[in-house]
Amino acid sequence: MRESWRWYGPLDKIELGEIAQTGAFGIVNALHEIPYGEVWTREAIAARKSLIAQAGHGQEWLVVESLPIHERIKRGDGDLSELFASYRQSMANLAAEGITTICYNFMPLVDWTRTVIRNPLPHGGSSLRFEQAQYAALELFMLEREGASFSNEITAAAKEWFDASTEEDREALVAAVMAGLPGAFERYDVPALKEALKLYDGMGKQDIRANYARFLTEVIPAAQDLGMRFCVHPDDPPRDVFGLPRVVSNAEDIQWVFDQQDVVENGLTLCSGSLGANPANDVPAIACRFAERIHFVHLRNVRKDADGSFEEAAHLEGDTDMVALVAALLDEEARRRKEGRADAEIVWRPDHGHELLSDIGRGTHPGYPLIGRMRGLAEMRGVIAALGHGAVRFNG
């Protein structure tokens, strides 16, 4: 398995030299400064690729995360021919520069969603957290979204939080929800979010699926022609948010995605944290079932509460059996090598680390500190090495 690291380019407070010290030399990057729907020119891609290479640390841009999908495509809004053409042109420009793996998501309006950016940890530092009562307070008492419904216990806890909250608390909650959007995007306050949600009024899961299927029809044949791998990132959290249907939340959804374009180029980013936030998801089993179509991996862990809340755990301390997951991925690599596949080595990166030690106060992108992710990288590197050593001994 090939180690990589998400770097936000010139927007990132973590430098390439620091990343090199972690031992991860694959770079996961995107042109976050370019607004959604605009073409990534070959010149801009080449400049970023050169910036990475010329840093002099032996690093290489391996994966695009992500080439964003315009909201109009997700809504199926109007004549989309120009947006699809722009998307395919960006793909072609990336392929021309030798970058052929694209991680993307199809989450409507918002990206990964948390309610607390710096949740205190018992021994210091902080984690990302999704607190169900706070999320319910946003839905019920701030957005006042028609159709929002929660259990009596959660509704009562939401009302208690809302009544005790200050304007600053409420602004921090909205900012946390918006923090998952990584680049040139619109940030919403409550009134703007209400207006944005209206654009999805009346849309159900089948509507979003139909628009997603159309997207795949438009881009996967191009990916085949260009020799690219497309890999969808699961919904985070894997449930509807603000009444917006999310359509990549479990094994059934993943199978549906693959059925729309049943070719290896239409693949999966296996994110153990996103899938792991759903108690019904057996993440190692999902990895085994879809192993052939996994083109990129995010390794992280979550700890879930009974009320639907969850928080980022240390990589080996959450609810997902990470050793079993890595074993499944190593088995798939071995199978690919036996078949002679050029993509036998699976690229992975540590994801959503805790803010620890010198991370604290540095102001890195939420969920993407240096020390916390390096801890995750080291822990998973050890698991991979141990399992690989066992395989060598077993095979004699």
C-alpha positions as CSV (number, residue, x, y, z in Angstrom):
1,M,0.0,0.0,0.0
2,R,1.3,3.4,-1.0
3,E,1.3,6.2,1.6
4,S,0.0,9.6,0.7
5,W,-1.0,12.8,2.4
6,R,-3.7,15.4,1.7
7,W,-2.2,18.8,1.0
8,Y,-4.2,21.9,0.3
9,G,-1.6,23.5,-1.8
10,P,-0.8,27.2,-1.2
11,L,-3.9,27.4,1.0
12,D,-2.3,24.9,3.5
13,K,-0.4,25.9,6.6
14,I,1.5,22.7,6.5
15,E,4.5,22.7,4.2
16,L,5.7,20.0,1.8
17,G,8.9,19.7,3.8
18,E,7.0,18.9,6.9
19,I,4.9,16.3,5.1
20,A,8.1,14.7,3.8
21,Q,9.3,14.3,7.4
22,T,6.2,12.1,8.0
23,G,7.5,9.6,5.4
24,A,4.5,10.0,3.1
25,F,5.7,11.0,-0.4
26,G,2.4,10.7,-2.4
27,I,0.5,13.9,-2.5
28,V,-3.3,14.2,-2.6
29,N,-4.2,17.6,-4.0
30,A,-6.7,19.7,-5.8
31,L,-6.9,23.2,-7.3
32,H,-9.2,24.4,-4.5
33,E,-8.9,28.0,-5.6
34,I,-10.8,27.4,-8.9
35,P,-14.6,27.8,-8.5
36,Y,-16.8,24.8,-9.1
37,G,-17.7,24.3,-12.8
38,E,-14.7,26.1,-14.3
39,V,-12.1,24.2,-16.3
40,W,-8.8,23.2,-14.7
41,T,-6.4,24.3,-17.4
42,R,-3.4,22.1,-18.3
43,E,-1.2,25.1,-17.4
44,A,-2.6,25.4,-13.9
45,I,-2.3,21.6,-13.3
46,A,1.2,21.6,-14.6
47,A,2.1,24.5,-12.3
48,R,0.8,22.7,-9.2
49,K,2.5,19.5,-10.3
50,S,5.8,21.4,-10.7
51,L,5.4,23.1,-7.3
52,I,5.2,19.7,-5.7
53,A,8.1,18.3,-7.6
54,Q,10.3,21.3,-7.3
55,A,10.0,21.3,-3.5
56,G,12.8,18.8,-3.7
57,H,11.5,16.1,-1.3
58,G,10.7,13.4,-3.9
59,Q,7.0,13.9,-3.6
60,E,4.5,13.2,-6.4
61,W,0.9,14.3,-7.0
62,L,-0.9,11.0,-7.1
63,V,-4.6,11.6,-6.5
64,V,-7.0,14.5,-7.2
65,E,-9.3,15.1,-4.2
66,S,-11.4,16.3,-5.6
67,L,-12.6,17.6,-9.0
68,P,-15.8,19.1,-7.6
69,I,-19.2,18.5,-9.2
70,H,-21.3,21.7,-9.6
71,E,-24.5,21.8,-7.6
72,R,-26.6,22.3,-10.8
73,I,-25.4,18.8,-11.9
74,K,-26.6,17.3,-8.6
75,R,-29.9,19.0,-9.0
76,G,-30.3,18.3,-12.7
77,D,-30.8,22.0,-13.2
78,G,-31.3,23.2,-16.8
79,D,-28.9,22.8,-19.7
80,L,-25.9,21.0,-18.2
81,S,-23.9,20.4,-21.5
82,E,-21.4,23.2,-20.8
83,L,-20.8,22.0,-17.2
84,F,-20.2,18.4,-18.4
85,A,-17.9,19.5,-21.2
86,S,-15.9,21.6,-18.7
87,Y,-15.6,18.6,-16.4
88,R,-14.4,16.3,-19.1
89,Q,-11.9,18.9,-20.3
90,S,-10.5,19.1,-16.8
91,M,-10.2,15.3,-16.8
92,A,-8.4,15.4,-20.1
93,N,-6.0,18.1,-18.8
94,L,-5.3,16.1,-15.7
95,A,-4.7,12.9,-17.7
96,A,-2.3,14.8,-20.0
97,E,-0.2,15.7,-17.0
98,G,-0.2,12.0,-15.8
99,I,-2.7,12.4,-12.9
100,T,-5.2,9.6,-13.5
101,T,-7.0,9.0,-10.1
102,I,-9.9,11.3,-9.2
103,C,-11.7,11.1,-5.8
104,Y,-15.0,12.9,-5.8
105,N,-18.3,12.9,-3.9
106,F,-22.0,13.4,-4.8
107,M,-23.2,14.9,-1.5
108,P,-25.7,17.7,-2.1
109,L,-24.9,21.2,-1.0
110,V,-22.5,20.4,1.9
111,D,-19.5,18.1,2.3
112,W,-18.5,16.2,5.4
113,T,-20.5,17.6,8.3
114,R,-19.6,18.0,11.9
115,T,-21.0,20.2,14.6
116,V,-17.9,20.6,16.8
117,I,-14.5,21.4,15.3
118,R,-12.5,21.2,18.5
119,N,-14.0,18.7,20.8
120,P,-11.8,18.4,23.9
121,L,-10.1,15.0,24.4
122,P,-9.5,13.6,27.9
123,H,-5.7,13.9,27.8
124,G,-5.5,17.1,25.8
125,G,-5.9,18.0,22.2
126,S,-9.2,17.9,20.3
127,S,-11.2,15.9,17.7
128,L,-14.0,16.6,15.3
129,R,-17.4,15.6,16.6
130,F,-21.0,15.3,15.3
131,E,-23.3,16.0,18.2
132,Q,-26.8,14.9,17.4
133,A,-28.5,17.4,19.7
134,Q,-26.7,20.3,18.3
135,Y,-27.4,19.2,14.7
136,A,-31.1,18.9,15.7
137,A,-31.0,22.4,17.2
138,L,-29.8,23.7,13.9
139,E,-32.5,21.9,12.0
140,L,-35.4,22.6,14.4
141,F,-34.8,26.0,15.9
142,M,-32.4,27.8,13.6
143,L,-33.3,26.6,10.1
144,E,-36.8,25.8,11.3
145,R,-36.8,23.2,8.5
146,E,-40.2,21.9,7.6
147,G,-40.3,18.1,8.0
148,A,-37.3,17.9,10.4
149,S,-38.0,15.2,12.9
150,F,-36.1,13.7,15.8
151,S,-36.9,11.5,18.8
152,N,-38.4,13.1,21.9
153,E,-35.1,12.8,23.8
154,I,-33.1,14.5,21.0
155,T,-35.7,17.2,20.5
156,A,-35.6,18.0,24.2
157,A,-31.8,18.0,24.3
158,A,-31.8,20.2,21.2
159,K,-34.2,22.7,22.8
160,E,-32.0,22.8,26.0
161,W,-28.9,23.5,23.9
162,F,-30.6,26.2,21.8
163,D,-32.1,28.0,24.8
164,A,-28.7,28.1,26.6
165,S,-26.7,29.0,23.5
166,T,-25.4,32.5,22.7
167,E,-25.3,34.0,19.2
168,E,-21.6,33.2,19.2
169,D,-22.4,29.5,19.9
170,R,-24.9,29.4,17.0
171,E,-22.5,31.0,14.6
172,A,-19.8,28.5,15.7
173,L,-22.2,25.7,15.0
174,V,-22.9,26.9,11.4
175,A,-19.2,27.5,10.8
176,A,-18.5,23.9,11.9
177,V,-21.1,22.5,9.5
178,M,-19.5,24.6,6.7
179,A,-16.0,23.6,7.5
180,G,-16.0,20.4,5.4
181,L,-16.1,22.5,2.2
182,P,-12.4,22.7,1.2
183,G,-11.9,25.3,-1.5
184,A,-13.6,27.9,-3.7
185,F,-17.1,27.6,-2.4
186,E,-20.0,29.5,-0.9
187,R,-20.2,29.6,2.9
188,Y,-23.7,30.0,4.2
189,D,-25.1,31.7,7.2
190,V,-28.6,30.5,8.4
191,P,-30.6,32.7,6.0
192,A,-28.4,31.8,3.0
193,L,-28.6,28.1,3.9
194,K,-32.4,28.3,4.0
195,E,-32.4,29.8,0.5
196,A,-29.9,27.2,-0.8
197,L,-32.0,24.3,0.6
198,K,-35.1,25.6,-1.3
199,L,-33.3,24.7,-4.6
200,Y,-33.6,21.1,-3.6
201,D,-37.3,21.3,-2.5
202,G,-39.2,18.2,-3.5
203,M,-36.2,16.2,-4.5
204,G,-36.0,12.7,-3.2
205,K,-33.4,9.9,-3.3
206,Q,-34.5,8.7,-6.7
207,D,-34.2,12.2,-8.1
208,I,-30.6,12.6,-6.8
209,R,-29.8,9.1,-8.1
210,A,-31.1,9.9,-11.5
211,N,-28.9,13.0,-11.7
212,Y,-25.9,11.0,-10.4
213,A,-26.5,8.3,-13.0
214,R,-26.5,11.0,-15.7
215,F,-23.2,12.3,-14.4
216,L,-21.7,8.9,-14.5
217,T,-22.9,8.4,-18.1
218,E,-21.3,11.7,-19.0
219,V,-17.9,11.1,-17.4
220,I,-17.1,7.4,-17.1
221,P,-16.7,6.7,-20.8
222,A,-14.3,9.7,-20.9
223,A,-12.4,8.1,-18.0
224,Q,-12.1,4.9,-19.9
225,D,-10.8,6.7,-23.0
226,L,-8.3,8.6,-20.8
227,G,-7.1,5.7,-18.7
228,M,-8.4,7.3,-15.5
229,R,-9.8,5.8,-12.3
230,F,-12.9,7.5,-10.8
231,C,-13.6,6.7,-7.1
232,V,-16.6,8.0,-5.3
233,H,-16.2,9.0,-1.6
234,P,-19.0,7.8,0.6
235,D,-21.4,10.3,2.3
236,D,-20.2,11.7,5.6
237,P,-22.1,11.2,7.8
238,P,-23.8,8.3,5.9
239,R,-27.3,9.6,6.4
240,D,-29.5,12.4,5.0
241,V,-28.5,15.9,6.1
242,F,-30.9,18.9,6.2
243,G,-33.5,16.7,4.4
244,L,-31.1,16.3,1.4
245,P,-30.9,12.7,0.2
246,R,-27.5,11.1,0.4
247,V,-27.0,8.3,-2.0
248,V,-23.6,6.7,-1.2
249,S,-24.1,5.6,2.4
250,N,-23.9,1.8,2.5
251,A,-23.2,-1.3,0.5
252,E,-26.5,-1.2,-1.3
253,D,-25.8,2.3,-2.5
254,I,-22.2,1.4,-3.6
255,Q,-23.6,-1.5,-5.6
256,W,-26.1,0.9,-7.3
257,V,-23.3,3.2,-8.3
258,F,-21.3,0.4,-9.8
259,D,-24.3,-1.0,-11.6
260,Q,-24.8,2.4,-13.5
261,Q,-21.5,2.0,-15.3
262,D,-20.2,-1.6,-14.7
263,V,-16.6,-1.0,-15.5
264,V,-13.5,-0.9,-13.3
265,E,-13.0,2.8,-14.0
266,N,-16.2,3.5,-12.0
267,G,-14.8,2.8,-8.5
268,L,-14.7,3.6,-4.8
269,T,-12.7,5.7,-2.4
270,L,-13.0,3.4,0.7
271,C,-13.3,5.8,3.6
272,S,-13.4,3.8,6.8
273,G,-14.5,6.8,8.9
274,S,-17.4,7.8,6.7
275,L,-18.8,4.3,6.3
276,G,-18.0,3.5,9.9
277,A,-20.3,6.3,11.2
278,N,-23.3,4.1,10.2
279,P,-23.8,1.3,12.8
280,A,-25.2,-1.0,10.1
281,N,-22.0,-0.8,8.0
282,D,-19.5,-3.6,8.4
283,V,-16.5,-1.7,6.9
284,P,-14.1,-4.7,6.4
285,A,-16.9,-6.7,4.8
286,I,-17.7,-3.8,2.4
287,A,-14.0,-3.7,1.6
288,C,-14.0,-7.4,0.8
289,R,-17.1,-7.1,-1.3
290,F,-16.0,-4.2,-3.5
291,A,-12.2,-4.8,-3.3
292,E,-11.7,-4.9,-7.1
293,R,-13.2,-1.4,-7.5
294,I,-11.3,0.3,-4.7
295,H,-8.9,2.8,-6.2
296,F,-8.1,5.0,-3.2
297,V,-8.4,4.6,0.6
298,H,-8.9,6.9,3.6
299,L,-8.0,5.2,6.8
300,R,-9.6,6.7,10.0
301,N,-11.9,5.6,12.8
302,V,-14.9,6.9,14.6
303,R,-16.5,6.1,17.9
304,K,-20.3,6.1,17.9
305,D,-22.9,7.0,20.5
306,A,-26.4,5.4,20.8
307,D,-28.1,8.7,20.0
308,G,-26.5,9.1,16.6
309,S,-23.6,11.3,17.7
310,F,-20.1,10.2,16.8
311,E,-16.5,11.6,17.0
312,E,-13.2,11.0,15.4
313,A,-11.3,8.4,17.3
314,A,-7.6,7.5,17.2
315,H,-7.0,5.3,14.2
316,L,-6.8,2.1,16.3
317,E,-9.3,3.0,19.0
318,G,-12.6,3.4,17.3
319,D,-15.4,1.0,16.4
320,T,-14.0,-0.3,13.1
321,D,-11.6,-3.2,13.1
322,M,-8.8,-1.5,11.2
323,V,-6.6,-4.6,11.3
324,A,-9.2,-6.6,9.5
325,L,-9.8,-3.8,7.0
326,V,-6.1,-3.5,6.2
327,A,-5.8,-7.3,5.8
328,A,-8.6,-7.2,3.2
329,L,-6.8,-4.4,1.3
330,L,-3.5,-6.3,1.4
331,D,-5.3,-9.4,0.1
332,E,-6.7,-7.4,-2.8
333,E,-3.2,-6.0,-3.6
334,A,-1.9,-9.6,-3.7
335,R,-4.7,-10.7,-6.0
336,R,-4.0,-7.7,-8.4
337,R,-0.3,-8.5,-8.5
338,K,-1.1,-12.1,-9.4
339,E,-3.3,-10.9,-12.2
340,G,-0.6,-8.5,-13.4
341,R,-2.7,-5.4,-12.8
342,A,-0.8,-2.1,-13.2
343,D,-2.9,-0.6,-10.4
344,A,-1.9,-3.4,-7.9
345,E,-0.6,-0.9,-5.3
346,I,-3.5,0.9,-3.5
347,V,-2.9,4.5,-2.5
348,W,-4.1,5.4,1.0
349,R,-3.8,8.3,3.3
350,P,-4.4,9.0,7.1
351,D,-7.5,11.1,7.5
352,H,-9.1,13.4,10.1
353,G,-6.4,13.3,12.8
354,H,-6.7,14.8,16.3
355,E,-5.2,18.2,17.0
356,L,-2.3,17.4,19.3
357,L,0.8,19.1,20.7
358,S,2.1,21.8,18.3
359,D,-1.1,21.4,16.1
360,I,-3.0,23.3,18.8
361,G,-3.4,26.9,17.8
362,R,-1.8,26.5,14.4
363,G,-5.0,27.0,12.5
364,T,-4.7,24.2,10.0
365,H,-7.8,23.1,8.1
366,P,-10.2,21.4,10.4
367,G,-9.5,17.7,10.6
368,Y,-6.2,18.0,8.9
369,P,-3.5,18.8,11.5
370,L,0.1,17.6,11.2
371,I,0.8,15.7,14.4
372,G,-2.6,14.0,14.6
373,R,-2.4,12.7,11.1
374,M,1.2,11.6,11.5
375,R,0.1,9.6,14.5
376,G,-2.5,7.9,12.4
377,L,0.0,7.4,9.6
378,A,2.5,5.7,12.0
379,E,-0.2,3.5,13.6
380,M,-1.5,2.2,10.2
381,R,2.0,1.9,8.8
382,G,2.7,-0.5,11.7
383,V,-0.4,-2.5,11.0
384,I,0.5,-2.8,7.3
385,A,4.1,-3.8,8.1
386,A,3.0,-6.4,10.6
387,L,0.4,-8.0,8.3
388,G,2.8,-7.9,5.4
389,H,5.5,-9.6,7.5
390,G,3.1,-12.3,8.4
391,A,2.2,-12.9,4.8
392,V,5.9,-13.2,3.9
393,R,6.4,-15.8,6.6
394,F,3.3,-17.7,5.6
395,N,4.3,-17.8,2.0
396,G,7.7,-19.1,2.9
